[in-house]
Amino acid sequence: MIGVGIYTRKQASSVDGFVLGGRAVGPWLTAFAFGTSYFSAVVFVGYAGQFGWKYGLSSAWIGIGNAVIGSLLAWIILGKRTKLMTQHIESRTMPDFFGTRFSDQGLRVAASIIAFVFLIPYTAGVYSGISRLFEMGFNIPYEYCVVIMSILTAVYVILGGYKATAMNDFIQGIIMLFGIVAVIAAVLSAQGGLTEAVNKLATLPADGSTEAGSGMFATWFGPDPWGLLGVIVLTSLGTMGLPQMVGKFYSITDESAIKRGTVISTIFAFIVAGGCYFLGGFGRLYDPVINEATGKIAFDSIVPAMLVTLPDVLIALVVLLVLSASMSTLASLVLTSSSTMTLDLIYRDKKSLPGEVEDGTIDDIVAEKIERRKVVVMRVLIMFFIAISLLIALNPPTFIAQLMGISWGALAGAFLAPFMLGLYWRGVTTASVWACFIWGVGLTVINMLAGNPINPINCGAIAMVGGFPIVCIVSLLSKKLPEKTIDSIFECYNK
């Protein structure tokens, strides 16, 4: 990993090189970067355990939804248009896109603050998942392992920027693919094969019942189809509104690469996400770990409890799998946070839209110095963000799934609708984007402060879906952007 950082460091001397890999990253690297940023310890340990326990085998639908909606549709709907428009308006981050596309630098600042604040809970979830596996697999405190992982991630991201992250994501993605297939095979073998394992699930009583043989955990849609749908919406639709995910489309080389990347990313998601949730579906065949403080099942311990019986070689592979998944996600999160803070808060350049003439020119030497300074600031901020995430990791908070629900709900609730509609619809107004920001963040925060009367997962799904009617209604009622401005932005699709 450090070797990859050293190899790619020459391409990370400019802002475009550091943040976007020079907008010349191929389909394989981009697809794996998308997939490994998508799936981390949050999915493998937190979600697979909690939702596998809750829905049984039907939780595999979450993985299928992640592949079809979160990967396939995300690439089809956003891939080409994001690449073309962001390159045309010279946007490097999602907040930068909002500021330029809707001619309001206030949106840029607000979006960067939202991204910074709500990426932190997600980072906490990534670490919290790792902690469970290190407690299971080693006799050394997991704190040491987390510190080593953080240092490794910091070194290669600081050295090589996005290109190093994408290349390491590819290596880590291959480990994840082999790891999940091997672990599923071993767990099913320990239960007497697939048919025997499913039969055992079918004999288990439903929650709150002592009567055996309900079979709910081995059915197609499980005991709670509507709850399952909420999880699918949150974990699948959410990717289209997350800065660290959408940013992958900024950097891909061309349209042909997008087509190949779509196929690769979808297959990767089917194997990794589908495999994780399918594995989690058998969690009830193992004795759950009870949290002594609350007396409730510790959902984050379900998957480690399944794996502790495996041979040492497979436990090592699992630890590698989750380390790989988590390092790739951590790298993506800290790179997104640092680039957003640097480019959208500290160095907020005034940009001209295509076709406009700038008032002044900057000397090439001065411009180069400014570019280098921005890269230095980003590298310092990466160390800062990793340090914050370490502090959180050493005091892991509540359930992983709740943390991710809060993070994804606020980010995608605020960003998904205005970003997606802004790529397609000329009529989206600045006021509608502000309204969606307030809606997504407001709903998530109020729900959290009120003690989560709505489950954070369902609240996140409501925030995302509800953003679309809000943007549409407010856009129809509020002042439109000048026609000339809209024409200059959308001309990128005419070429």
N, C-alpha and C positions, 0 to 999 in steps of 0.2 A: 504493500500500500504506500509506504514511504517512497519506494522506488518509482511508482506511478506519479507521485507528486513531484519528484525531481525531474522525471522525464517530461512532464507537461508544463514546467514552471515558465519556460520561455514564452508560451502562449498566454500567460496570465499577467503580462506587463501592462496591458491597457484595460480599461473598464469593460469594454465589449468582450475582450479575451477572458477576463477574470469571471465575469458574471454570466456570459452567454457562450463561452467557448468559441468566440469569433463568429457566431451564428453559422457554424459549419460542422455540427455534430451529426454523424450518420444515423441511420434508422435503428441499427442494433443497439448502439450505445444509448440513444434517446429512449427507445422502448424499454430497455432494462432499467434506465434511470427512472422512468415513469413508474414502472412496476415496483422497484425496490423502495422508492419513496412512499408509495401507496401502502405497502405491507411491511409492518415492523413487528416488534414484540407486542405492540398494542393488539394486533390481530391474532398473532400466533398464541399468545398467552392469555390476554385479557378477553378479547371478543370470542375466540374459539371456545374458551372455557365457559364463560358466562352464558353465551347463547346456545352452545351445544347442550349445556345442562338444561336450559329453559325450553328449548324447542326440539331436542333430540336430533334425529337424522335430517329433519326438515331444515335445520340450520344450513345445510349445504346450499339451499337456495340463495343465501346471502352471498356465498362465493360466486355462484352463477350470475347473480345480479351485479356483483363487482366487475365480473369479466365483460358482461354484455353492456351494462349501462356505464359503469365507471371507467371501463377501458375502451371497448369498441365504439360506443356512441360518443364518448368524450373525444376520441380521435377524429371521428367522422364529422361531428358538429363543430368542434373548435379548432382542430389541427390546422387546416389550410388557411382559414380566415384569420386565425390568431397570428400565424406566421406572416401573412401578407400585410395585415393592418399594422401590427407592431413594428415591423421593419419600415413600413412607409412613414409612420409618424415618429420613428426613432425612439420607440418606447423600450425601456430595458427592464422595467418591473411592472407589476399590476397597478400599484398606486400611480405610477407614471402614466400608464394607459388611461386611467380615470381622469387625471388632470389634463392631459392633452386631448383626448377624445371628446370630453365634455367642456373644454375651455374654462376650467375652474381649478386653480392651483390649491384652493381650499380642500377640494375633494382629494387631491394628492396627499396632502398632509394628514387628513382624517383617515384615509385608507392605510397609510403607513403606520399610524398609531394603533389602529385596530389590528393590523397584521402583527405588529410587535407584541402587543398585550396578549393576544389570543393564541399565538404560536407557543407561548411558554407552557400552558397546561398540556399541550400535545407532547412537548419535549419531556415533561414530567412523566407522562404515561409511557413513553418509550423506555425510560430508565426503570420505571417501576416493574415493567415486565421482565427485564433482564435480571433484576434482583432475585426474583423467585427461582429462576433456573440456576443461578450461581449458588444459591442456598442449597439447592437439591444436588448439584453436580460436584461441588468442591467442598473441601473442609477449610477453606480460607474465606475471610470476610469478603462479601461481594463488593464492598467499597473499593478494594484494591483493583478489582477487575474493571469496575466502572471508570476509575481514574485512568487506568492504562488505555481503555477504549477511547476515552475523551481525548487523551494526548495524541493517540494515533490519528484520530479523526481530525483534530486541529492541525496536525503537521501536514497531512496531505491536502486538506482544503486550503490552508494558508499558502502552501507552496504552489499548487496548480490550479486553484479555483474550480470552476464548473467542469472543465475538461477532465481534471483529475478525479473529481467526484463521479462523473459519468463513466470513466474507465473502471474505477473501483466498484461502482454499482454493477457493472457487467460481470466482474469476477464474483462479487457477492451474490448476484442473482443466480449464477450457475450453482453455487453452493446451496442456495435456497431450493432450487429445483430438485437436485439430487437428494437433499436432506428430507424434504417433505414426503417424497415417494418412499424412501427407505423407512421412515418412521411409521407411516401408515401401514406398510407391509408388515413391520415388526409387531405393531399393536394388534392388528387383526390376527396375525399368526398366534399371538399369545392368548387370544380369546377363542381359538379353535377354528379360525377362518371367518370370512365375511358372513356367510349364511348363519353360522352359529352365533356370531356377535349380534346380528340383527334379531335373531330369535330371542336372545337373552334380553335385548332392549324391549321387545314386544311384551315380555312377561312382567315388566316393571309397573307398579301402580302409578296413577297420576298424582300430582302434588295434592296434598291434603286428603289423600285416600289411602286406605290400607288394603284395598281390593286389588289383587294381582291380575295381570292380563288385560289391562285397558288397551295396550298396544299403541297409545297415543304417540310415544316417542319413536316409533318405527313407521309412522304414517307419512304420507307425502307432504302434508301441510302442518303437522304437529298439533299441539294443544292450543295454540294461540295464533291463528293465521294473520290477524290484523296487527298484532304486536310484531310479528315477523316482517310484515310489509314495512312497518316504520323503520326497522333496522336496515332493511334493504335500501330504502330511500335515503337514509342518512349516510350510509357507508358507500353507496354507489353514486348518487347524484352529487354528493358533496365534493367529489374530486374536481368537478368542473368549476368550482368556485374557490379553490384553495390556491394561494399564490405560488406555493412550492411545487404544485402539480402543473398548473397552467404555464408556468415559466419554462417548462420543457419544450413547449411548442415554439417559443421565441427562438430557440437555438438550433433547431433542426435545419438541415441543408436546403432541401427543396421539396417540391410537391411529390415527386416519385418516392422520395425517402419517407414522406408521410404515409403513403399507401402501404409500403412495406412495414413501417413501424406500427401501423394499425393492427396488422395480422400478428406480428411478433408479440406486441403488448397484450393482445387479447388471449393468446395461447398461454402466455406467462401467467396471467391472472387466473385463467381456468385451473391451471395446475396448482399454483401456490394458494390462492384464496379458496378455491373449491376444496383443495386438499386439507387446509387448516380447519375449515368449518365441518367437513366430513369427519375428520379426526375427532374434533370437539364433540360431535354428536354421540360418541361412545363414552363420554365422560361419566355417565351415571353407572357404568359397569364397574367403577372404581369407588373406593370409600372416599367421601369428601372430607376436606379439612375444615374443621369448625373454628371460626374466629372466637377465641376465649372471651374477648371483651364484649362482643355483641351477641354471641351465641348463634350467629348466622353462618351460612356456608361462605368460606373464603373463595370466591369465584376465581381469583387470580392464581389459586393453588391447584385448581382442577387438572390443568394440562400437565404441570410438573408431577402431580401424583400419578398420572397415567404413564409418564416417561421414566419414573424412578426405578421401575422393574426391568427396564431394558438393559441389554449388555452394555458394558462400559464404552465400547467403540461407538455404539449408537448414541449414547448420552453425549459423548464428545462431539458427534456430528450435529446433534440438536443444539448444543451450546454454540457451535460454529454457525449454524443456521440462524439462530436468533441474534447472535453478535453481528452477523453480516447484515441481516435485515435492519437491525437497530442502528448500526453505524451509517448505513446508506441513508436512512431517514434522518438521523441526526445531522449528517453532512448537508442534506438538502435544506433542513430547517434553519441551521445557523447561516448558511450562505444566503438564503432568502431574507432572513432578518437583517443581516449586516448590509446587504446591498440596498434593501429598502430604507434603512436608517441613513445610510450614506448618501444615496442618490435622491431621496425624497424628503429628507429633513435637514441634513447638514449641508449638502451641496445641491440646493434646489435650483438648477439652471432654468432661466427663462428660455423656452423653446419656441421657434417659429413653426407654424403649420406648413406642410408642403405648399409651395406656391407663394408664400409670403417672403418678404425681404427683411433680413435682420438689420437692426439699426447700426450695429458696429461689428467689426471683425477683431478677432484675437490673433495675435502673433502665434505662428506655429510652435515656436519654442515654449512660449508661455502656456499654450494649450496642452502641450505634451507634459509639462511640469504639473499642471492641474490634474491631468489624467493619472499620473503616477501618484500624486498625493491622495486622490480618491481611493486608489487601490490599497495604499498603505493604511488609510482609515478603515477600509473594509476588513483588512487583515487584523487590525487591532480589535475591531468590534466582534470578529469571529471568536477571538480569545475571550472577550467579555461575555458573549452569549454562552459559550461552552462552560465558562466558570459559573454563570447563573444556573445553567442546567445541572451542573454538578452539585451545587448547593441544594437544589430541589431533590436530586437523586439520593442524597445522603439522608434526607428526611422524606421518604416517599409518601405522598398523600393518599387520598381515598381511592376507590375503585378505578381501575384503568378506563373501563368503558364510560364511566360518568365524566372523567376528565376529557376523553376524546369527544364525547357528545357535546360538552360545553364549548370546546375549541372549534370543532367542525361546525357546530350550529351557528355560532357567532360569525365566523369567517365566511362560510358559504351562504348563510342567511343574508349577510350584508353584500357580498360580492357576486354571487352566482347570477342572479337575474339581470343586474345592470351590465355585467360583463358580456354574458351570452347575447342578450338582446342588443347591446351596443355594437356587436359585430355584424348584426343582420338588419336591424331596423333603424332607418334614418331618423325616426320620430322620437327616439328616447331623449328626454330632456335632463338638464342638470338637476332640476328640483326633484325629479323622480329618483335619481341616484342618491341624493341626500335622504330622501324618504326611506329608501331601502336600507341604507346604512343604519338609520335610526331604528327601523323595524327589526333587522337581524340582531343587532347588538342589544337593543332595548329588551326584546322578548327573552333572549337568553339570560341577560343579567337580572331582570326582574324575577324570572322563574327561579334562578339560583338564590337570590336574596330572600325569596319567599319560602325557601326550603324545598324546592323542586316539587310543587304540587303536580306539575306535568313531568313525567319521566324525562331526564335530559336527552335521551335518545329520540323520543317522540317530539320533544320541544325543538330539537335541531332539525328534524324532518319538516315540521310545521314552518319553521323559520325559512327554510330553503324554498319550499313550494309556495308559501305565501308571498315571497318576494316578487314573483311574476305578475300577479294581478295588481300589486301595489305600483310597480314600475309602469305597467300599462295604463292604469287609471290616472295616476299623477301626470304621466306624459301627455295624455289627452287633454288634461285640464290646465297645464302650465305652459309657460312661454317657451317657444321653440328656439333652437339654435339658428343662427343666420344660415340661409341657404348656401351661401358661398363657402362657409366653413365646412358644412356637411359635404358639399361637392368635393372639396379638396381632400377630405378624409377618405371618402368612399371611392375615389378614382383609382385606388390601388387594385380594386376588383375588376377594373376595365382593361387592365394590361394583358 
